[in-house]
Amino acid sequence: MKKFVILLFLFIGSLSFAQASINNYEYVIIPAKFAFQNKNDQYRLNTLTKFLFEKYGFKTFLDTDVMPAELVEQNCNKLYANVESNGNFLTTKLTISLKDCRNKILYLSDEGVSKEKDWAKSYNEALRAAAKSFDKLQYRYVPAIQQKEVTTKQETAVVASQNLNSETLFAQPITNGFQLIDTTPKVIMKIFKTSNSNTFTAIKGTIQGVLVAKDNEWFFEYYENDKLISEKIAVKF
């Protein structure tokens, strides 16, 4: 089961790396004023946001700061943070997001909630609660070139790639996922949704693994005798 969990996070992570991993970014730019604020750094919320990102290892700047030339000259070598308020006059609710230069959300925190009546305390508490989600990121800056080398090594570690079934399997909806059946019909595998639409946790008999999409094809991947096995399958959703 432990290997299954490790494998799941490995492939969810590798799919992110195919586009842009958070680990490939060293810098985060934070607005001096969020949309719900009346003035810059109201309740010192922006300063706190900067501090929290630095706590997790990012190098951060407010968008009003004087920035290094390498940040100014290249727009896509940094992430853009934002904090959104979804609460009301009784409850403060905040979420933190990270976007790339194309305005694509790469990470969205859990919602931080506070019922403190004092606004300054409430915003502070809710922001810190939302930032606890960063524990799951396990952020460590890895330059994109280095990450490419790591990904290549992971790909060469796959020791088998074969067809799981020569015929197309058909996906039937079940709770939180699908069951894949052949034309008999016989259930070959059950797959369950994750936060990534290109990745499912998968169970085939007694084997647990992941079903992942690569170059518009599906692969069932799992560990066998400490070796990573990748089996290509045809799936019709």
C-alpha positions as CSV (number, residue, x, y, z in Angstrom):
1,M,0.0,0.0,0.0
2,K,2.9,2.3,0.8
3,K,4.4,1.8,-2.6
4,F,1.0,2.5,-4.2
5,V,0.7,5.9,-2.4
6,I,4.3,6.8,-3.5
7,L,3.5,5.8,-7.0
8,L,0.4,7.9,-7.1
9,F,2.1,11.1,-6.0
10,L,5.0,10.3,-8.3
11,F,2.8,10.3,-11.4
12,I,0.6,13.2,-10.4
13,G,3.8,15.1,-9.9
14,S,5.3,14.0,-13.2
15,L,2.2,15.1,-15.1
16,S,2.6,18.5,-13.6
17,F,6.3,18.6,-14.6
18,A,5.3,18.0,-18.2
19,Q,3.9,21.5,-18.2
20,A,5.3,23.5,-15.4
21,S,6.0,22.2,-11.9
22,I,5.8,24.6,-8.9
23,N,9.3,23.2,-8.0
24,N,10.7,24.7,-11.2
25,Y,9.9,28.2,-9.9
26,E,12.1,30.0,-7.5
27,Y,10.2,33.3,-7.1
28,V,6.7,34.3,-6.1
29,I,5.2,37.8,-6.8
30,I,2.6,38.9,-4.3
31,P,0.2,41.9,-4.8
32,A,0.6,44.7,-2.4
33,K,-3.2,44.9,-2.4
34,F,-5.6,42.1,-2.9
35,A,-9.0,42.7,-4.5
36,F,-10.9,42.6,-1.2
37,Q,-8.6,45.1,0.5
38,N,-9.2,48.9,0.7
39,K,-5.5,49.8,0.8
40,N,-2.1,48.3,0.4
41,D,-1.1,45.7,3.0
42,Q,-4.4,46.2,5.0
43,Y,-4.2,44.2,8.2
44,R,-0.6,43.5,7.2
45,L,-2.1,40.6,5.2
46,N,0.3,41.0,2.2
47,T,3.3,41.1,4.4
48,L,2.1,38.0,6.2
49,T,1.5,36.3,2.8
50,K,5.1,37.1,1.8
51,F,6.4,35.7,5.1
52,L,4.5,32.5,4.8
53,F,5.8,31.8,1.3
54,E,9.3,32.5,2.5
55,K,8.7,30.1,5.3
56,Y,8.2,27.3,2.8
57,G,11.3,28.2,0.8
58,F,10.1,30.6,-1.9
59,K,11.9,33.8,-2.7
60,T,9.2,36.5,-2.7
61,F,8.6,40.1,-3.7
62,L,5.6,42.4,-3.4
63,D,4.6,43.8,-6.8
64,T,5.6,47.2,-5.5
65,D,9.2,46.1,-4.6
66,V,12.3,46.9,-6.6
67,M,13.0,43.5,-8.3
68,P,16.2,41.9,-9.7
69,A,16.7,42.4,-13.4
70,E,16.2,38.6,-14.1
71,L,12.7,38.9,-12.8
72,V,11.8,42.1,-14.6
73,E,13.2,40.9,-18.0
74,Q,11.5,37.5,-18.0
75,N,7.8,37.4,-17.3
76,C,7.5,33.6,-17.1
77,N,10.2,32.7,-14.7
78,K,8.1,33.4,-11.6
79,L,4.7,32.6,-10.0
80,Y,2.0,35.0,-9.1
81,A,0.3,34.6,-5.8
82,N,-3.2,35.8,-4.9
83,V,-5.5,35.6,-1.9
84,E,-9.2,35.5,-2.3
85,S,-11.9,36.2,0.3
86,N,-15.1,34.1,0.2
87,G,-16.5,34.8,3.6
88,N,-19.2,37.0,5.1
89,F,-19.6,39.4,8.0
90,L,-19.7,36.4,10.4
91,T,-16.9,34.2,9.0
92,T,-13.6,35.0,7.2
93,K,-12.7,32.5,4.5
94,L,-9.5,32.8,2.5
95,T,-7.8,30.8,-0.2
96,I,-4.3,31.2,-1.7
97,S,-3.6,30.5,-5.3
98,L,-0.4,30.3,-7.4
99,K,-0.6,31.1,-11.2
100,D,1.9,31.1,-14.0
101,C,2.5,33.9,-16.5
102,R,-0.4,32.5,-18.6
103,N,-2.8,32.9,-15.8
104,K,-3.1,29.2,-15.3
105,I,-3.7,28.1,-11.7
106,L,-0.9,25.7,-10.6
107,Y,-2.0,25.4,-7.0
108,L,-5.0,26.3,-4.9
109,S,-4.8,26.0,-1.1
110,D,-7.5,24.6,1.2
111,E,-9.9,27.2,2.5
112,G,-8.7,28.9,5.7
113,V,-11.6,29.8,8.1
114,S,-11.8,32.1,11.1
115,K,-14.7,33.3,13.2
116,E,-12.8,35.9,15.1
117,K,-14.7,39.2,15.4
118,D,-11.7,41.4,15.1
119,W,-10.9,41.8,11.4
120,A,-7.1,41.9,11.8
121,K,-7.1,38.7,13.9
122,S,-9.6,37.0,11.7
123,Y,-7.8,37.6,8.4
124,N,-4.5,36.6,10.0
125,E,-5.9,33.4,11.4
126,A,-7.7,32.4,8.2
127,L,-4.6,33.1,6.1
128,R,-2.3,31.0,8.3
129,A,-4.9,28.2,8.2
130,A,-5.0,28.3,4.4
131,A,-1.2,28.3,4.2
132,K,-1.0,25.0,6.1
133,S,-1.9,23.4,2.7
134,F,1.7,24.2,1.6
135,D,2.9,21.3,3.8
136,K,1.5,19.0,1.2
137,L,3.6,20.7,-1.6
138,Q,6.9,19.7,0.0
139,Y,8.3,22.5,-2.1
140,R,12.0,22.3,-3.2
141,Y,13.4,24.5,-5.9
142,V,14.6,22.4,-8.8
143,P,15.7,24.2,-12.0
144,A,13.8,23.1,-15.1
145,I,16.9,21.6,-16.7
146,Q,17.7,19.5,-13.7
147,Q,14.1,18.4,-13.5
148,K,14.2,17.2,-17.1
149,E,17.2,15.0,-16.2
150,V,15.3,13.5,-13.3
151,T,12.2,12.8,-15.4
152,T,14.4,11.1,-18.0
153,K,15.9,8.8,-15.3
154,Q,12.4,8.0,-14.1
155,E,11.3,7.1,-17.6
156,T,14.2,4.7,-18.1
157,A,13.3,3.0,-14.8
158,V,10.1,1.6,-16.3
159,V,11.0,-2.0,-17.0
160,A,8.0,-3.1,-19.0
161,S,5.6,-1.6,-21.4
162,Q,3.0,-3.9,-23.0
163,N,-0.7,-4.1,-23.9
164,L,-2.9,-5.0,-21.0
165,N,-5.7,-6.0,-23.3
166,S,-5.6,-6.3,-27.1
167,E,-9.2,-5.0,-27.3
168,T,-10.7,-1.7,-26.3
169,L,-12.0,-1.5,-22.7
170,F,-15.2,0.5,-22.2
171,A,-15.6,2.9,-19.2
172,Q,-18.8,2.6,-17.2
173,P,-19.4,5.2,-14.5
174,I,-19.3,4.1,-10.8
175,T,-19.1,6.1,-7.6
176,N,-16.1,8.4,-7.9
177,G,-14.8,6.8,-11.1
178,F,-15.3,4.1,-13.7
179,Q,-15.2,0.4,-14.2
180,L,-13.4,-0.8,-17.4
181,I,-15.1,-3.7,-19.1
182,D,-14.4,-5.8,-22.2
183,T,-17.1,-7.0,-24.7
184,T,-18.0,-10.1,-22.6
185,P,-18.8,-7.9,-20.6
186,K,-16.3,-8.6,-17.8
187,V,-14.9,-6.0,-15.4
188,I,-11.1,-5.8,-16.0
189,M,-10.3,-2.8,-13.8
190,K,-11.8,-0.2,-11.6
191,I,-10.4,3.4,-11.7
192,F,-11.1,6.3,-9.3
193,K,-10.8,10.0,-10.0
194,T,-8.0,12.2,-8.6
195,S,-7.6,16.0,-8.7
196,N,-5.9,15.5,-12.1
197,S,-8.2,14.5,-15.0
198,N,-5.3,12.6,-16.6
199,T,-4.6,10.4,-13.6
200,F,-6.8,7.8,-11.9
201,T,-6.0,5.4,-9.0
202,A,-6.6,1.9,-10.4
203,I,-7.3,-1.6,-9.1
204,K,-6.9,-4.6,-11.3
205,G,-7.6,-7.8,-9.3
206,T,-5.1,-7.6,-6.4
207,I,-2.9,-5.1,-8.1
208,Q,-3.1,-1.4,-7.1
209,G,-1.6,1.3,-9.3
210,V,-2.4,4.3,-11.4
211,L,-3.9,4.8,-14.8
212,V,-2.2,7.8,-16.5
213,A,-2.6,9.5,-19.9
214,K,0.6,10.1,-21.9
215,D,0.6,11.5,-25.4
216,N,-3.1,10.7,-25.7
217,E,-2.7,7.1,-24.7
218,W,-3.5,5.3,-21.4
219,F,-1.0,3.3,-19.2
220,F,-1.7,1.2,-16.2
221,E,1.4,1.5,-14.0
222,Y,2.3,-0.3,-10.8
223,Y,5.2,-1.8,-8.8
224,E,6.1,-5.5,-9.1
225,N,9.1,-6.9,-7.1
226,D,10.3,-3.3,-6.6
227,K,10.2,-2.6,-10.3
228,L,7.9,-0.2,-12.1
229,I,5.7,-1.8,-14.7
230,S,3.8,0.2,-17.4
231,E,1.1,-1.5,-19.4
232,K,-0.6,0.3,-22.3
233,I,-4.3,-0.1,-22.6
234,A,-7.0,1.2,-24.9
235,V,-9.9,2.9,-23.1
236,K,-13.1,4.4,-24.5
237,F,-14.8,6.8,-22.1
